[in-house]
Amino acid sequence: MSLAEVPQTPDDDDIPLYEARKEIYPQAVHGRFRTIKWIILAITLGIYYFLPFVRWYRGPNAPDQAVLIDLANRRFYFFFIEIWPQELYYVTGLLVIAALILFLMNAVAGRVWCGYLCPQTVWTDLFYAVERMIEGDRRERLQKAQRGTWDLERISEKILKHTLWLMIAWWTGGAWVLYFADAPTLVRELVTFQAPVVAYVWIAILTFTTYSLAGWMREQVCLYMCPWPRIQAALTDEYALNVMYRYDRGEPRMSAKKAEAARKAHEPAGDCVDCFQCVNVCPTGVDIREGSQLGCIQCGLCIDACDNVMAKLGRPAGLIAYDTDDNAERRAKHEEPVYRIVRPRTIIYVALIALVGAVMLYALTNRNNVGISALHDRNPLFVRLADGAIRNAYTIRVTNKALDARPFRLEILGLNEPKFEVIGVPQTGATSTLLEAGPDQTRELRVLVTLPKALIQNEKMDVSFRLTDIVDGASATVRDHFFAPEGVYHHKQDDKHGQ
C-alpha cells in the first residue's frame, strides 16, 4: 500500500472534546400528559416550599414543626415519627425503599421518574413557563434569536426573565434551610440579617445551582450529568412501557395531501405527516421517530403534540404512545398487543418494598424511649479486695429519649447476692437503685459490682443491667461479664474435691 492510500486521521487539534450544545426552544403543548405534569409540578413544589411552615404538636418541650432536621439536638422529626442518630438505619431503610420504588417505576413505565418527578425536570418546567410568559413561545423566541438584535424590548425581557429565575432559585435555597430550624423564626432572622452565616451560605449555594441547572444547563443535565439514563437501560425489559413511535402505522411518512393521493391510488401511506411537532415540544430535542434514545425522558409531551395533529387531520390518536417493545414485535406480526404490568420483576420489587417497609414499621412501633449501654473497665478487669471479694467496674450510659425528665430504676441481674453501688447516686436497694435522667439526655454513671469470694462460680460470669422507666414501664437491658481471677475459681474446686 502506497503512502497516498493510507487512511488519514484528523489532527488531534481538530477533534472537539465535546459536542457543542444546540439551543433548544421547546414549544408549549396542551394535552393530558402536559396536564399531569402541571399537577405534579404544583403538588411537589407546593410541598417543598410550604411544608416547613406546617405545625405538629408533640408536647410542651418539643418543637412543633412537622418536618425538622434538628442538627443541634441530633433529632429528625417527621410528623409523629422521631429519629435519633443511633437510629440511622431508618434512613438507610428509606433509601432502600426509594431505590426499589425507582426500579419498580422503571419496570412499569421506563423513565417515568425523569419525565414527571425528577427535581431537574420540575424546576426546568417552571423556568420554561416563566420564559414563555415573558419572551413568547417557540416561534417568537426563534425569530428574536435569528434577528440577533438587542433592542430595549429584548433587553428588558431578558432582565425580567433572569430576575424571576433568580427569585425562584433564591426561594428554592431559602426553603431548603427552613427544614433545619424553626421556619418562622429563621425567616425573621434572615430578613433582619440575624441568621447564622451558614444559612446565608447554603441559600447562596442552592440559589446558584438551581439557577444554573434549571435556567442554563437544562437538558444537558439529563444528557451528560445524570447517571440514571445509563443505569436504567440495564434494568428494563421488553414489557416496560416507553414512549414509542408506532412505525407500522406511521410509515411511510408524507404530507397529508400526498398521503390522501397515495391511498386513493392504493399505495402505502403512513399517518405521520412529518410535521415535526413531536420534536418541537421535546424538552431535550429528541426525535422519537428515530427510536429509543438517551435523551428521551419519557415525559409524554410528544404524545400530546401528535394526538393534537391527528385530531386536526381526523385520524385516530396513538401514533406516538406509551407502548412496549414486545407489542412492537407483535404488531409487526399482526398480533394483538399484550400489556404485562404484573410480572415476576414487578412482583419481586413490590414484595421487597413491602418487606423492608414492614421491618421498619415493626421496629418503629416497638421501640421505646429508654436506652442503656455498658462498658467494662479493661485495665484492670477486676480488683481483689482485702477480704478476698472481687470487684468489677462499669461505665453505664442511661439514655432518656423522652422530652421530659424521667425517674428510672437501674438493677443488676444474673449474679448471686452482689454488692451493687452507683457512684454519686443514693442506694435504694441491694441490687437496684433509683435515678433520674434529664429530658432528651444521656447520663453516664460509674457502677461498682462486688461479689464475695465464696459466691464466685467461674472466671467469667454473665451479668445484665436493666433500666426501667418508672412512668410508663418501658425497659432496656444490656449484657456484659463479671470477671474473677483464675485462682479463686480453682481454689473453690479444690475445696469441693477435698470434702
Residue, then its C-alpha position, 0 to 999 in steps of 0.5 A: m500500500s502506497l503512502a497516498e492510500v493510507p487512511q488519514t486521521p484528523d489532527d488531534d487539534d481538530i477533534p472537539l472534546y465535546e459536542a457543542r450544545k444546540e439551543i433548544y426552544p421547546q414549544a408549549v403543548h396542551g394535552r393530558f400528559r402536559t396536564i399531569k405534569w402541571i399537577i405534579l409540578a404544583i403538588t411537589l413544589g407546593i410541598y417543598y416550599f410550604l411544608p416547613f411552615v406546617r405545625w405538629y404538636r408533640g408536647p410542651n418541650a418539643p418543637d412543633q414543626a412537622v418536618l425538622i432536621d434538628l442538627a443541634n439536638r441530633r433529632f429528625y422529626f417527621f410528623f409523629i415519627e422521631i429519629w435519633p442518630q443511633e437510629l440511622y438505619y431508618v434512613t438507610g431503610l428509606l433509601v432502600i425503599a426509594a431505590l426499589i420504588l425507582f426500579l419498580m417505576n422503571a419496570v412499569a413505565g421506563r423513565v417515568w421518574c425523569g419525565y414527571l418527578c425528577p427535581q431537574t425536570v420540575w424546576t426546568d418546567l417552571f423556568y420554561a413557563v416563566e420564559r414563555m410568559i415573558e419572551g413568547d413561545r417557540r416561534e417568537r423566541l426563534q425569530k428574536a434569536q435569528r434577528g440577533t438584535w438587542d433592542l430595549e424590548r429584548i433587553s428588558e425581557k431578558i432582565l425580567k426573565h433572569t430576575l424571576w429565575l433568580m427569585i425562584a432559585w433564591w426561594t428554592g435555597g431559602a426553603w431548603v434551610l427552613y427544614f433545619a430550624d424553626a421556619p418562622t423564626l429563621v425567616r425573621e432572622l434572615v430578613t433582619f440579617q440575624a441568621p447564622v452565616v451558614a444559612y446565608v451560605w447554603i441559600a447562596i449555594l442552592t440559589f446558584t445551582t438551581y439557577s444554573l441547572a434549571g435556567w442554563m444547563r437544562e437538558q444537558v443535565c439529563l444528557y451528560m450529568c445524570p447517571w440514571p439514563r445509563i443505569q436504567a437501560a440495564l434494568t428494563d425489559e421488553y414489557a416496560l412501557n416507553v414512549m414509542y413511535r408506532y412505525d407500522r402505522g406511521e410509515p411511510r411518512m408524507s404530507a397529508k395531501k400526498a398521503e390522501a393521493a397515495r391511498k386513493a391510488h392504493e399505495p402505502a401511506g403512513d399517518c405521520v405527516d412529518c410535521f415535526q411537532c413531536v420534536n418541537v415540544c421535546p424538552t431535550g430535542v429528541d426525535i422519537r421517530e428515530g427510536s429509543q434514545l438517551g435523551c428521551i425522558q419519557c415525559g409524554l409531551c410528544i404524545d400530546a403534540c401528535d394526538n393534537v395533529m391527528a385530531k386536526l387531520g381526523r385520524p385516530a390518536g396513538l401514533i406516538a404512545y406509551d407502548t412496549d417493545d414486545n407489542a412492537e414485535r407483535r404488531a409487526k406480526h399482526e398480533e394483538p398487543v399484550y400489556r404485562i404490568v404484573r410480572p415476576r420483576t414487578i412482583i419481586y420489587v413490590a414484595l421487597i418494598a413491602l418487606v423492608g417497609a414492614v421491618m421498619l414499621y415493626a421496629l418503629t412501633n416497638r421501640n421505646n424511649v429508654g436506652i442503656s449501654a455498658l462498658h467494662d473497665r479493661n485495665p484492670l478487669f477486676v480488683r481483689l479486695a482485702d477480704g478476698a471479694i472481687r470487684n468489677a467496674y462499669t461505665i453505664r450510659v442511661t439514655n432518656k429519649a423522652l422530652d421530659a425528665r424521667p425517674f428510672r430504676l437501674e438493677i443488676l441481674g444474673l449474679n448471686e447476692p452482689k454488692f451493687e453501688v452507683i457512684g454519686v447516686p443514693q442506694t435504694g436497694a441491694t441490687s437496684t437503685l433509683l435515678e433520674a435522667g434529664p429530658d432528651q439526655t444521656r447520663e453516664l454513671r460509674v457502677l461498682v459490682t462486688l461479689p464475695k469470694a465464696l459466691i464466685q462460680n467461674e472466671k467469667m460470669d454473665v451479668s445484665f443491667r436493666l433500666t426501667d422507666i418508672v412512668d410508663g414501664a418501658s425497659a432496656t437491658v444490656r449484657d456484659h461479664f463479671f470477671a474473677p481471677e483464675g485462682v479463686y475459681h480453682h481454689k473453690q474446686d479444690d475445696k469441693h474435691g477435698q470434702 
